[in-house]
Amino acid sequence: MKKTPSPKLHQSSQRKKPNANLQLVGAINDTRRHNPKTNSALKSLKHAVKKCAAAFSLFLSGKRKTASNDVGNDERKNTSKVKGVVSSSTDLSSEGNTKNSSKWKFSYSYASSSTASGQLGIGNFSFEEIYKSTAKFSPDNEIGQGGFGTVYKGKLNDGTLVAVKRAKKDVIRNHLHEFKNEIYTLSQIEHRNLVRLYGYLEHGDEKIIVVEYVGNGNLREHLDGIRGEGLEIGERLDIAIDVAHAITYLHMYTDNPIIHRDIKASNILISENLKAKVADFGFARLSDDPTATHISTQVKGTAGYMDPEYLRTYQLTEKSDVYSFGVLLVEMMTGRHPIESKRPLDERVTIRWAMNMLKQGDAVFAMDPRLRRNPASIKAVKKVLKLALQCVAPLKQSRPPMKNCAEVLWEIRKIFRDEVNSDHPPLLSHHSENFPQREKNKHMTFGIEEDDNHKFVSVPNIHS
């Protein structure tokens, strides 16, 4: 797309051009110094040159003014058509009481339509293309509800499957900062366990984000049995490690630390080969200062997953994500929601109930009833619950960093597979027959490597 030069650039280029009239005046002055007898004649000539210079200057001024007005008119015509390239500014959330504030900044370019769009990796989107890709936002293509709108499955002209997050017009007014925040955060990250941003679009009242399509539902749906055929313990460990790697990347391997602030099962998307991808960055916060101990901010998140210290102090830290991750681990081992209001009073807060069971030595009774019970799986669940207990510690200083969580989970999975393979022949079930192929293509990050290739196989129930 051809860019229209800004007025400042236009004026700057004009100033750089040599002024022939001024050079001529300089030459006349030079001649006068060397030949005084010609002063009288030269005075008349110099006066005439000055008049010409003044006229030429007025002509240039008029041209500049016209060019400036033309650009100004273009700006007014295209106020709804700004192709956004976000600056390196940090937080886009318009929350009060923040430690560091920043602004939503753009690098501007203009086009002929009234649509604003930006993209990473693929070409510009038009509203017509998005409209067509979702079959006119057909209810048949609706795949979920996001924080500020509806999510649709779409197919672009080149065949790429995408998830189209369309903001609800009556909701976006109060969630505009979340829309901008998600675009900005996604534009800063790239990791195999994080949903990828393809682009965004603003067309009149329409505000749309286009992201990677992950077509096997979310973790909560799998735990509830709505999707798939039930996750075995080995598959749950895989997913937990994927999520731990994603959060570790956000905390340690981005230019500025990113706190997701809404880690929960419904925000963990599951691919066809059961790889986990963390999604929904509307509440994410970026630290302007990597050495800062916390960010002071309004409380946002999901009930049951929120760090109690953050709720009490309004101080958001990376350990707030660790707390949410601990809740997620309990959820994955028990199969229960964080809050179960219909259960007996002492079981309504799942982490409290599960931790009590662990401390009493009854972790096996906290296991998801859909999990196969055998010595290896029971031992793995106990170890995961012990890690979760550290993650949900009341004081953030007592919680491990996410990198440690990933390493501990990696070791738990390795021991689990070793025990399964040593105690039983390699029997495959409908739950785990894809494990060898998954491991063949798996490459670990954060300096954690697996020297030996363990193949996980599920085993029949073992009754003691």
KAKA-V132715 format. One line per field, one symbol per residue. ss: DSSP state (H for helix, E for strand, - for the rest). Layout:
# KAKA-V132715
ss=???
This chain:
# KAKA-V132715
ss=------HHHHHHHHHH---HHHHHHHHHHHHHHH-HHHHHHHHHHHHHHHHHHHHHHHHHHHHHHHHHHHHHHHHHH-------------------------------------EEEEE-------HHHHHHH-----HHHEEEE---EEEEEEE-----EEEEEEE-HHHHHHHHHHHHHHHHHHHH-----E--EEEEEEE--EEEEEEE-----EHHHHH---------HHHHHHHHHHHHHHHHHHHH-----EE-----HHHEEE-----EEE------EE--------EE-----------HHHHHH-EE-HHHHHHHHHHHHHHHHH----E-----HHH-EHHHHHHHHHH---HHHH--------HHHHHHHHHHHHHHHHH----HHH---HHHHHHHHHHHHHHHHHHHHHH-----------HHHHHH------------------------
